[in-house]
Amino acid sequence: MKKIVAMILVLATLCLAACGNDMVINGKKHSTYGLLNADEEKDPNVKYHVIIGNVFWGIVLFETIAAPVYFFGFSLYEPVGLKSAEK
């Protein structure tokens, strides 16, 4: 029973401690997104980078199942700025 409670506490902590940051660009807040919520969160005019810390934790904690689902599904990319106009 103690192991289950400890695992729940660890997972709850991880959900609150992702490595990505939201960013406000031109007065609009852009959140991190992952494979499961890209349709709702991804903005085609914003440049995103992979969050290396979340990839690391998703791989290290793959046995928990919940951690990789969160990290890869909802917090894999973070906004870094506007895309530059290509000419």
Rosetta blueprint (number, residue, H / E / L):
1 M L
2 K H
3 K H
4 I H
5 V H
6 A H
7 M H
8 I H
9 L H
10 V H
11 L H
12 A H
13 T H
14 L H
15 C H
16 L H
17 A L
18 A L
19 C L
20 G L
21 N L
22 D L
23 M E
24 V E
25 I E
26 N L
27 G L
28 K E
29 K E
30 H E
31 S L
32 T L
33 Y E
34 G L
35 L L
36 L L
37 N L
38 A H
39 D H
40 E H
41 E H
42 K L
43 D L
44 P L
45 N L
46 V E
47 K E
48 Y E
49 H E
50 V E
51 I L
52 I H
53 G H
54 N H
55 V H
56 F H
57 W H
58 G H
59 I H
60 V H
61 L L
62 F H
63 E H
64 T H
65 I L
66 A H
67 A H
68 P H
69 V H
70 Y H
71 F H
72 F H
73 G H
74 F H
75 S L
76 L L
77 Y E
78 E E
79 P E
80 V E
81 G E
82 L E
83 K L
84 S L
85 A L
86 E L
87 K L
